Structures are given as C-alpha cells and as structure tokens.
C-alpha cells in the first residue's frame, strides 16, 4: 500500500520528532514510525466505511419525504438507484472488512452533519444526476459513481479535514494518497473482485516479489538518520558559516539528514534521484525557500561524502 515517497515522508516525520526531542529513544522513534505507517491503512478503512452511512443518509431522506403529510408524486415514487447501489452492500456483507472496521472502532455514527452536507453536495452534481438517469444498472456503473465521489468530494472538504484532525494526527496528510487507494478498490469491486485488505507495503503486493522490502528500507532509513543526526547537522554547519543550528529550520535539517542517510544506505543509487525526492517533500512540509536550500546542501553533502 505505502510507496517509497510516503515511506520517506513518514521516516522524515519520525526524525523531525527526534530532532525536536533529543530524549526520544530509537525504540520510541521506531514505534512512532510503525503507528504512522499503520494509520494510513486505518484511514483507508475509515474512508471505505463511509459508503454505507452515506447511502443510509440518502435512504433516510427518501423515507422522510414519503412520510410527509402531503408528499409530491416524485417523493412518493423516488429514484432508488443510489440507495440500492451494490457497493455498500458488498462491503457490509464482507466479514473481513467488517471485522477490521469493528476491531479498530472506525465509525461514522457521530458525523451525521458531515453526511448530510456531503449527500446534499453530491446530489447536486451533474455526474450524480447522470448516474440516476442513465437507464443502466450494473455493478461496474455503481463502482464508477463511488470513484467519482472519492475523487471529487472528499479531499478538499473542510468538514472532513476537521474530523480527521480530531481522530488522528497522522490522517490529514495521508488523505489524498488514501483516497487514491479507495478509488482503486472501487474499481476492483466494480470488476467483481472480492475486497482484500491491501498489504501495508508495496513490496508485499502480488507481482512485486522482486522488490526490496519496503519495511526494511524505511526502518533502515530511520535508524541511519537517527544514529547520524548530530554528525549530519555538523556537516551542514560547516557549509553554512554564520548560521547557528538554532537558526536553521528543524524541518530542513531533518530532510537533509534523511537524504544523507538514504545516500549512505544506497551508494549505487543516483544522488540526483535521492536529492529530488527530499526536495519534493520540502515543497510540502517546509518554507518556500527550503527546496533550494535542501537541494543545494544535499548536493554538496552527498557529493562530498562520495
């Protein structure tokens, strides 16, 4: 499930926590890394579990309209295509999915406000109306609708962002990546494939047996950066005269430490590939000037190390 970019980010965050708290032991840093990695898959389960409650919100709206004192003809005979969508039923009937969701206590029960607003927004979309009016009825079409919902409605939702922030410090940063996995799952369900929990690491996916272990990669990256953090920072200080360690951004130092650690771990990999990875991460997690700083320092330090 987790690709190398995501794993680098998670290692960087653990190194950053150590940089901010030098009392953190390696065991504590590794535990933080494990929790961070597993939390991404938990978010994937939580988001998939949205399908059932959102469908029930639509059903409740229909039933409330039917029960009105003087319902319209449309309210008496509503289009039931969405509430009879096959995808939520497939997930609801999957014992493995429900066991995991229950075990991890992932529930949408208390988020009825978000469900109401989300459904209201979806039912006004052109793609939703086209789905209702298509005249078709197939598992594949049902899955395509959910792909659109996960692709278009959730990543920029302020309400969802607030919920995720309350539930886990790890979840907001992983939202976009995890939604991509939800879409991937919907496509496979639409093809009639059974739901399966994705392996935590990409190297464990079927067909990727030849890849180096992603778990070994990320653990070694953290350990190398942790063990050499002060030495790496000293090298940065040599190249930045006039700048004390306190004046340097901890985020940038942590990114540089991870880049140097990876170059040390993988001497046969092109330094430019490694540098580019951490420059890209810096664009999201650090200051506007950081990408140039990280690029320049890593280029000098890695070549110097060689």
NORURFEN-V985481 format. One record per backbone hydrogen bond with DSSP energy under -0.5 kcal/mol. CO is the residue of the C=O (numbers start at 1). NH is the residue of the N-H. E is the energy in kcal/mol with one decimal. If there is no record, write none. Layout:
CO,NH,E ; CO,NH,E
//
This chain:
2,202,-1.6 ; 3,7,-2.2 ; 4,8,-2.6 ; 5,9,-2.1 ; 6,10,-2.2 ; 7,11,-2.4 ; 8,12,-2.8 ; 9,13,-2.3 ; 10,14,-1.8 ; 11,15,-2.5 ; 12,16,-2.6 ; 13,17,-2.2 ; 14,18,-1.9 ; 15,19,-2.7 ; 16,20,-2.1 ; 17,21,-1.1 ; 21,24,-2.3 ; 25,29,-2.3 ; 26,30,-2.7 ; 27,31,-2.1 ; 28,32,-2.2 ; 29,33,-2.1 ; 30,34,-2.4 ; 31,35,-2.3 ; 32,36,-2.4 ; 33,37,-2.4 ; 34,38,-2.5 ; 35,39,-2.1 ; 36,40,-0.8 ; 37,40,-0.9 ; 37,41,-0.8 ; 38,42,-1.8 ; 39,43,-2.3 ; 40,44,-1.9 ; 41,45,-2.0 ; 42,46,-2.5 ; 43,47,-2.7 ; 44,48,-2.2 ; 45,49,-2.1 ; 47,50,-1.3 ; 48,51,-1.5 ; 49,53,-0.8 ; 50,54,-2.4 ; 51,55,-1.8 ; 52,56,-2.3 ; 53,57,-1.9 ; 54,58,-1.6 ; 55,59,-2.2 ; 56,60,-2.7 ; 57,61,-1.9 ; 58,62,-2.0 ; 59,63,-2.5 ; 60,64,-2.3 ; 61,65,-2.1 ; 62,66,-2.1 ; 63,67,-1.6 ; 65,68,-1.1 ; 68,71,-0.7 ; 72,76,-2.1 ; 73,77,-1.8 ; 75,78,-0.5 ; 78,80,-0.7 ; 80,84,-1.6 ; 82,85,-1.7 ; 85,89,-0.6 ; 86,90,-2.2 ; 87,91,-2.1 ; 88,92,-2.8 ; 89,93,-1.8 ; 91,94,-1.1 ; 93,95,-0.8 ; 94,98,-2.3 ; 95,99,-2.2 ; 96,100,-2.2 ; 97,101,-2.5 ; 98,102,-2.3 ; 99,103,-2.6 ; 100,104,-2.3 ; 101,106,-2.4 ; 102,105,-0.9 ; 105,107,-0.8 ; 108,111,-1.9 ; 111,115,-2.1 ; 112,116,-2.4 ; 113,117,-2.4 ; 114,118,-3.0 ; 115,119,-2.4 ; 116,120,-2.2 ; 117,121,-2.1 ; 118,122,-2.5 ; 119,123,-2.7 ; 120,124,-0.6 ; 121,124,-0.7 ; 122,125,-2.1 ; 125,129,-1.8 ; 126,130,-2.5 ; 127,131,-1.6 ; 128,132,-2.2 ; 129,133,-2.1 ; 130,134,-0.6 ; 131,134,-0.9 ; 138,142,-2.3 ; 139,143,-2.5 ; 140,144,-2.1 ; 141,145,-1.8 ; 142,146,-1.7 ; 143,147,-2.2 ; 144,148,-1.9 ; 145,149,-2.1 ; 146,150,-2.7 ; 147,151,-2.1 ; 148,152,-2.6 ; 149,153,-2.1 ; 154,157,-1.6 ; 156,158,-0.7 ; 157,161,-2.4 ; 158,162,-2.2 ; 159,163,-1.8 ; 160,164,-2.8 ; 161,165,-2.2 ; 162,166,-1.8 ; 163,167,-1.9 ; 164,168,-2.5 ; 168,171,-0.7 ; 168,172,-0.5 ; 170,174,-0.6 ; 171,174,-0.8 ; 171,175,-0.6 ; 172,175,-1.1 ; 174,178,-2.6 ; 175,179,-2.6 ; 176,180,-1.4 ; 177,181,-1.1 ; 178,182,-1.9 ; 179,183,-2.4 ; 180,184,-2.0 ; 181,185,-2.2 ; 182,186,-2.5 ; 183,187,-2.2 ; 184,188,-1.8 ; 185,189,-2.6 ; 186,190,-2.4 ; 187,191,-0.9 ; 188,193,-2.3 ; 189,192,-1.9 ; 200,2,-2.5 ; 201,204,-1.8 ; 202,205,-1.9 ; 205,208,-2.2 ; 208,211,-1.8 ; 213,217,-1.9 ; 214,218,-2.5 ; 215,219,-2.3 ; 216,220,-2.5 ; 217,221,-2.2 ; 218,222,-2.2 ; 219,223,-2.7 ; 220,224,-2.6 ; 221,225,-2.3 ; 222,226,-2.8 ; 223,227,-2.7 ; 224,228,-1.6 ; 225,229,-0.5 ; 226,229,-0.9 ; 228,232,-3.0 ; 229,233,-2.5 ; 230,234,-2.0 ; 231,235,-1.7 ; 232,236,-2.0 ; 233,237,-2.3 ; 234,238,-1.6 ; 235,239,-1.1 ; 236,239,-0.6 ; 236,240,-0.6 ; 237,240,-0.8 ; 240,243,-1.9 ; 242,244,-0.6 ; 244,247,-0.9 ; 244,248,-0.9 ; 245,248,-0.5 ; 249,253,-2.4 ; 250,254,-2.4 ; 251,255,-2.2 ; 252,256,-2.7 ; 253,257,-2.6 ; 254,258,-2.1 ; 255,259,-2.4 ; 256,260,-2.7 ; 257,261,-2.3 ; 258,262,-2.6 ; 259,263,-2.1 ; 260,264,-2.0 ; 261,265,-2.2 ; 262,266,-2.4 ; 266,269,-1.5 ; 270,273,-0.7 ; 270,274,-1.5 ; 271,275,-3.0 ; 272,276,-2.5 ; 273,277,-1.6 ; 274,278,-1.6 ; 275,279,-2.2 ; 276,280,-2.3 ; 277,281,-1.8 ; 278,282,-2.1 ; 279,283,-1.3 ; 280,284,-0.6 ; 281,284,-1.1 ; 281,285,-2.0 ; 282,286,-2.2 ; 287,290,-1.4 ; 287,291,-0.5 ; 289,293,-1.6 ; 290,294,-3.5 ; 291,295,-2.3 ; 292,296,-2.6 ; 293,297,-2.6 ; 294,298,-2.4 ; 295,299,-2.2 ; 296,300,-1.9 ; 297,301,-3.0 ; 298,302,-2.8 ; 299,303,-1.7 ; 300,304,-2.3 ; 301,305,-2.3 ; 302,306,-1.9
//
